Amino acid sequence: MSTISSFGHTQDGTEVQLYTLRNAQGVQVSITNYGGTVTSLLTPDKSGQLGDIVLGFDDVSGYQSPEYQKAGPYFGALIGRFGNRIKGGKFTLDGKEYTLATNNGPNHLHGGPKGFDKVVWQAEPGTSADGPTLTLKYLSKDGEEGYPGNLQVTAVYTLTDRNELRIDYSATTDKATPVNLTNHSYFNLSLGQSEDVLEHEVTLHASRYTVVDDTLIPTGELRPVPGTPFDFSSPRYIGARIAEVPGGYDHNWVLSQARAGELHVAALVYDFASGRTLQVTTTEPGVQFYTGNFLDGSLRGKGGTVYGKHAGFCLETQHFPDSPNQPGFPSTTLQPGQTLQSTTIYTFGVRQ
């Protein structure tokens, strides 16, 4: 089932809605059409108690406050036209150089100052054989944020009775353009009980990661993880070796089982305190594992919760950062006549 309620008004006066999907097990997710943002996600712990496991705010004003704009954490949002960083805000496509905004130091990040996270999507709740759905659509016009082509994007959220939150992305364009879509939810499986996620146990199905420079742009090297703090090939606490990574984890892992268009397991997370588990399955070749390094306590979320450093982690399924400038990486160029299709599934469980 699904319900609709007001989520407040944007700064230009547009009313936005909150769509809440519930399954037969009582799991529920709330999504606003402002940025396609997942604002809350209630799942049971090992004692059967429902708890909210994502960072967010009680209404749209939280996502537009000066503090939030300054911090730029992208809580729960759909990210586009290009998730992650593009070096120098420039790329060349079909012999033409395009210039984008540099909104992350010298680089372009997550689609620019007004990416897909800050637009109002056309929303339509529905039902499917798997469970309640929310279909979001947005037309990103030619030249928006510097990108070529009119890009028609659809994202379908489905909450299944198998306790899965599934996101199916699709897109078409009338000019060749780079596209890299993802969701930027911050998870904390003990949210409300633990102020950080350092004792969450993570497994990443990846034997290599993309080495980055000091502005987090890939050098092009895909380095094996064994013997490094980036080795999550077997379960490891987030906090075990995070101090050995300057700034904390904010890197792309190259998924070992990736096959074009096929679903494969990217990550597993377990929180001993709550017993909750999270499995991430995707058709994407990479996942950006980010540990909330830039959260500093300046943001107060739902119920006044203070979000300090490492208050949540992200598993952003994606193509690799700076792919438009890295010919050795899987291509992110979408051509006219093609349809981009990508799926990511978050499965929630408990371990007694």
C-alpha positions as semicolon CSV with decimal commas, in nm:
position;residue;x (nm);y (nm);z (nm)
1;M;0,000;0,000;0,000
2;S;0,102;0,362;-0,034
3;T;-0,003;0,697;0,108
4;I;0,060;1,058;0,003
5;S;0,109;1,362;0,227
6;S;0,250;1,712;0,193
7;F;0,624;1,748;0,256
8;G;0,617;2,129;0,258
9;H;0,709;2,392;0,002
10;T;1,031;2,458;-0,185
11;Q;1,193;2,800;-0,169
12;D;1,012;2,903;-0,487
13;G;0,677;2,809;-0,333
14;T;0,622;2,472;-0,504
15;E;0,444;2,219;-0,283
16;V;0,615;1,881;-0,279
17;Q;0,476;1,550;-0,165
18;L;0,588;1,257;0,049
19;Y;0,499;0,910;-0,079
20;T;0,510;0,627;0,176
21;L;0,521;0,266;0,055
22;R;0,451;-0,022;0,296
23;N;0,486;-0,397;0,247
24;A;0,318;-0,695;0,415
25;Q;0,603;-0,723;0,670
26;G;0,557;-0,365;0,792
27;V;0,870;-0,233;0,625
28;Q;0,808;0,115;0,492
29;V;0,995;0,370;0,286
30;S;0,911;0,738;0,240
31;I;1,023;0,921;-0,074
32;T;0,965;1,282;-0,174
33;N;0,940;1,402;-0,531
34;Y;1,188;1,676;-0,435
35;G;1,509;1,520;-0,563
36;G;1,354;1,171;-0,562
37;T;1,482;1,163;-0,205
38;V;1,445;0,867;0,032
39;T;1,365;1,045;0,359
40;S;1,302;0,748;0,591
41;L;1,323;0,371;0,581
42;L;1,177;0,160;0,861
43;T;1,302;-0,197;0,900
44;P;1,287;-0,442;1,194
45;D;1,580;-0,521;1,420
46;K;1,649;-0,865;1,575
47;S;1,377;-0,809;1,835
48;G;1,122;-0,714;1,570
49;Q;1,123;-0,343;1,652
50;L;1,094;-0,112;1,353
51;G;1,355;0,161;1,329
52;D;1,452;0,426;1,077
53;I;1,790;0,339;0,919
54;V;1,857;0,639;0,688
55;L;1,961;0,997;0,752
56;G;1,721;1,274;0,651
57;F;1,482;1,549;0,758
58;D;1,120;1,582;0,867
59;D;1,021;1,814;0,579
60;V;1,164;1,970;0,264
61;S;1,297;2,276;0,445
62;G;1,575;2,064;0,595
63;Y;1,704;1,984;0,247
64;Q;1,714;2,354;0,155
65;S;1,858;2,516;0,467
66;P;2,178;2,723;0,440
67;E;2,353;2,467;0,661
68;Y;2,252;2,183;0,430
69;Q;2,349;2,376;0,117
70;K;2,690;2,445;0,268
71;A;2,745;2,086;0,379
72;G;2,608;1,931;0,057
73;P;2,562;1,573;0,181
74;Y;2,292;1,474;-0,074
75;F;2,096;1,272;0,186
76;G;1,889;1,004;0,013
77;A;1,870;1,182;-0,323
78;L;1,863;1,061;-0,681
79;I;2,189;1,177;-0,836
80;G;2,241;1,291;-1,196
81;R;2,307;1,375;-1,467
82;F;2,646;1,237;-1,363
83;G;2,700;1,085;-1,020
84;N;3,044;1,138;-0,865
85;R;3,324;1,364;-0,994
86;I;3,435;1,489;-1,334
87;K;3,787;1,633;-1,337
88;G;3,804;2,009;-1,384
89;G;3,438;2,017;-1,483
90;K;3,536;1,939;-1,843
91;F;3,498;1,653;-2,089
92;T;3,521;1,608;-2,464
93;L;3,256;1,417;-2,657
94;D;3,247;1,372;-3,035
95;G;3,525;1,629;-3,071
96;K;3,352;1,903;-2,871
97;E;3,462;2,016;-2,526
98;Y;3,192;2,075;-2,266
99;T;3,239;2,288;-1,955
100;L;3,046;2,214;-1,636
101;A;3,030;2,393;-1,302
102;T;3,309;2,316;-1,055
103;N;3,115;2,265;-0,733
104;N;3,361;2,038;-0,547
105;G;3,694;2,214;-0,528
106;P;3,835;2,212;-0,883
107;N;3,592;1,940;-0,995
108;H;3,230;1,885;-1,096
109;L;3,025;1,671;-0,854
110;H;2,688;1,493;-0,876
111;G;2,549;1,683;-1,173
112;G;2,633;2,036;-1,060
113;P;2,487;2,305;-0,832
114;K;2,133;2,208;-0,937
115;G;2,154;1,840;-1,014
116;F;1,870;1,589;-1,011
117;D;1,876;1,602;-0,628
118;K;1,735;1,957;-0,633
119;V;1,457;1,932;-0,891
120;V;1,091;1,837;-0,849
121;W;1,019;1,510;-1,025
122;Q;0,685;1,410;-1,176
123;A;0,559;1,135;-0,944
124;E;0,305;0,858;-0,988
125;P;0,239;0,597;-0,718
126;G;0,126;0,254;-0,836
127;T;0,129;-0,117;-0,774
128;S;0,312;-0,408;-0,931
129;A;0,324;-0,785;-0,886
130;D;0,620;-0,729;-0,651
131;G;0,467;-0,456;-0,436
132;P;0,383;-0,084;-0,422
133;T;0,576;0,144;-0,657
134;L;0,662;0,508;-0,709
135;T;0,752;0,614;-1,062
136;L;0,948;0,939;-1,091
137;K;1,015;1,115;-1,421
138;Y;1,224;1,417;-1,512
139;L;1,323;1,584;-1,839
140;S;1,673;1,729;-1,815
141;K;1,683;1,979;-2,101
142;D;1,965;2,024;-2,350
143;G;2,230;2,246;-2,191
144;E;2,108;2,198;-1,834
145;E;2,412;2,229;-1,605
146;G;2,623;2,228;-1,921
147;Y;2,533;1,879;-2,043
148;P;2,429;1,808;-2,403
149;G;2,099;1,657;-2,504
150;N;1,741;1,641;-2,380
151;L;1,759;1,354;-2,133
152;Q;1,435;1,184;-2,028
153;V;1,494;1,000;-1,699
154;T;1,269;0,756;-1,514
155;A;1,336;0,605;-1,172
156;V;1,096;0,344;-1,033
157;Y;1,109;0,262;-0,662
158;T;0,949;-0,073;-0,567
159;L;0,912;-0,205;-0,211
160;T;0,870;-0,581;-0,229
161;D;0,732;-0,828;0,023
162;R;1,082;-0,980;0,028
163;N;1,194;-0,666;0,214
164;E;1,370;-0,527;-0,091
165;L;1,382;-0,166;-0,200
166;R;1,441;-0,186;-0,574
167;I;1,534;0,109;-0,794
168;D;1,505;0,071;-1,172
169;Y;1,659;0,357;-1,368
170;S;1,608;0,425;-1,738
171;A;1,699;0,714;-1,965
172;T;1,696;0,822;-2,330
173;T;1,857;1,120;-2,504
174;D;1,848;1,305;-2,835
175;K;2,224;1,388;-2,825
176;A;2,518;1,186;-2,704
177;T;2,573;1,263;-2,334
178;P;2,744;1,114;-2,029
179;V;2,497;0,966;-1,777
180;N;2,571;0,808;-1,439
181;L;2,268;0,767;-1,211
182;T;2,269;0,657;-0,847
183;N;2,099;0,699;-0,509
184;H;2,281;0,873;-0,224
185;S;2,113;0,727;0,085
186;Y;2,313;0,732;0,407
187;F;2,251;0,418;0,612
188;N;2,301;0,360;0,982
189;L;2,155;0,023;1,084
190;S;2,162;0,135;1,450
191;L;2,039;0,489;1,392
192;G;1,912;0,630;1,721
193;Q;2,126;0,381;1,913
194;S;2,470;0,449;1,767
195;E;2,609;0,788;1,673
196;D;2,840;0,644;1,409
197;V;2,876;0,343;1,181
198;L;3,236;0,247;1,260
199;E;3,129;-0,086;1,415
200;H;2,922;-0,191;1,116
201;E;3,076;-0,491;0,943
202;V;3,112;-0,450;0,566
203;T;3,191;-0,690;0,283
204;L;3,256;-0,552;-0,066
205;H;3,267;-0,797;-0,356
206;A;3,562;-0,621;-0,514
207;S;3,927;-0,711;-0,560
208;R;4,034;-0,367;-0,690
209;Y;3,957;-0,001;-0,631
210;T;4,016;0,316;-0,831
211;V;4,315;0,503;-0,691
212;V;4,248;0,879;-0,664
213;D;4,449;1,199;-0,639
214;D;4,413;1,447;-0,353
215;T;4,093;1,590;-0,510
216;L;3,939;1,241;-0,532
217;I;3,977;1,212;-0,910
218;P;4,086;0,866;-1,034
219;T;4,443;0,841;-1,160
220;G;4,338;0,556;-1,390
221;E;4,506;0,288;-1,177
222;L;4,290;-0,003;-1,061
223;R;4,482;-0,124;-0,756
224;P;4,435;-0,467;-0,594
225;V;4,290;-0,439;-0,243
226;P;4,482;-0,720;-0,062
227;G;4,715;-0,582;0,204
228;T;4,552;-0,238;0,198
229;P;4,289;-0,063;0,415
230;F;4,058;-0,101;0,113
231;D;4,031;-0,479;0,152
232;F;3,670;-0,558;0,243
233;S;3,671;-0,885;0,048
234;S;3,589;-1,054;0,379
235;P;3,383;-0,892;0,658
236;R;3,560;-0,602;0,826
237;Y;3,452;-0,325;1,061
238;I;3,434;0,013;0,892
239;G;3,647;0,159;1,169
240;A;3,915;-0,112;1,162
241;R;4,157;0,070;0,931
242;I;3,976;0,392;0,844
243;A;4,246;0,595;1,023
244;E;4,493;0,474;0,759
245;V;4,289;0,639;0,480
246;P;4,340;1,017;0,473
247;G;3,996;1,175;0,516
248;G;3,818;0,838;0,540
249;Y;3,661;0,618;0,275
250;D;3,523;0,799;-0,031
251;H;3,637;0,570;-0,310
252;N;3,504;0,358;-0,595
253;W;3,541;-0,020;-0,573
254;V;3,555;-0,223;-0,896
255;L;3,297;-0,498;-0,854
256;S;3,443;-0,840;-0,931
257;Q;3,123;-1,009;-1,049
258;A;3,003;-0,727;-1,275
259;R;2,860;-0,838;-1,608
260;A;2,691;-0,583;-1,831
261;G;2,320;-0,568;-1,749
262;E;2,327;-0,858;-1,501
263;L;2,245;-0,833;-1,132
264;H;2,527;-0,925;-0,894
265;V;2,593;-0,876;-0,522
266;A;2,803;-0,567;-0,456
267;A;2,802;-0,537;-0,078
268;L;2,687;-0,689;0,250
269;V;2,658;-0,499;0,578
270;Y;2,590;-0,635;0,928
271;D;2,533;-0,445;1,250
272;F;2,577;-0,664;1,558
273;A;2,397;-0,422;1,793
274;S;2,067;-0,424;1,603
275;G;2,110;-0,752;1,416
276;R;2,015;-0,576;1,094
277;T;2,169;-0,674;0,762
278;L;2,180;-0,493;0,430
279;Q;2,264;-0,653;0,095
280;V;2,320;-0,441;-0,214
281;T;2,270;-0,603;-0,554
282;T;2,324;-0,408;-0,877
283;T;2,381;-0,415;-1,250
284;E;2,648;-0,145;-1,215
285;P;3,026;-0,209;-1,244
286;G;3,125;-0,004;-0,938
287;V;3,018;0,113;-0,595
288;Q;3,129;0,429;-0,416
289;F;3,171;0,348;-0,048
290;Y;3,153;0,672;0,150
291;T;3,165;0,695;0,528
292;G;3,015;1,039;0,603
293;N;3,357;1,196;0,650
294;F;3,234;1,551;0,593
295;L;2,945;1,540;0,841
296;D;3,043;1,762;1,133
297;G;2,740;1,792;1,365
298;S;2,611;2,110;1,199
299;L;2,302;1,929;1,066
300;R;2,006;1,825;1,282
301;G;1,785;1,569;1,117
302;K;1,462;1,390;1,197
303;G;1,354;1,440;1,557
304;G;1,649;1,674;1,619
305;T;1,911;1,400;1,570
306;V;2,260;1,547;1,531
307;Y;2,452;1,403;1,237
308;G;2,820;1,398;1,327
309;K;3,120;1,250;1,151
310;H;3,059;0,895;1,024
311;A;2,690;0,910;1,122
312;G;2,606;0,711;0,810
313;F;2,761;0,528;0,518
314;C;2,672;0,531;0,148
315;L;2,693;0,254;-0,107
316;E;2,644;0,443;-0,433
317;T;2,617;0,190;-0,716
318;Q;2,759;0,352;-1,027
319;H;2,997;0,366;-1,317
320;F;3,341;0,490;-1,218
321;P;3,420;0,856;-1,134
322;D;3,551;1,077;-1,416
323;S;3,461;0,814;-1,676
324;P;3,412;1,074;-1,954
325;N;3,786;1,152;-1,924
326;Q;3,905;0,795;-1,868
327;P;3,890;0,589;-2,191
328;G;3,998;0,276;-2,002
329;F;3,687;0,284;-1,780
330;P;3,346;0,142;-1,879
331;S;3,173;0,404;-2,095
332;T;2,903;0,631;-1,953
333;T;2,808;0,778;-2,293
334;L;2,442;0,736;-2,385
335;Q;2,369;0,770;-2,757
336;P;2,042;0,867;-2,926
337;G;1,839;0,555;-2,997
338;Q;1,983;0,376;-2,693
339;T;1,804;0,326;-2,360
340;L;2,005;0,330;-2,041
341;Q;1,881;0,064;-1,799
342;S;2,019;0,010;-1,451
343;T;1,889;-0,166;-1,141
344;T;1,995;-0,164;-0,777
345;I;1,826;-0,363;-0,500
346;Y;1,869;-0,303;-0,127
347;T;1,761;-0,612;0,071
348;F;1,699;-0,577;0,445
349;G;1,722;-0,865;0,692
350;V;1,817;-0,961;1,046
351;R;2,069;-1,196;1,198
352;Q;1,988;-1,326;1,546
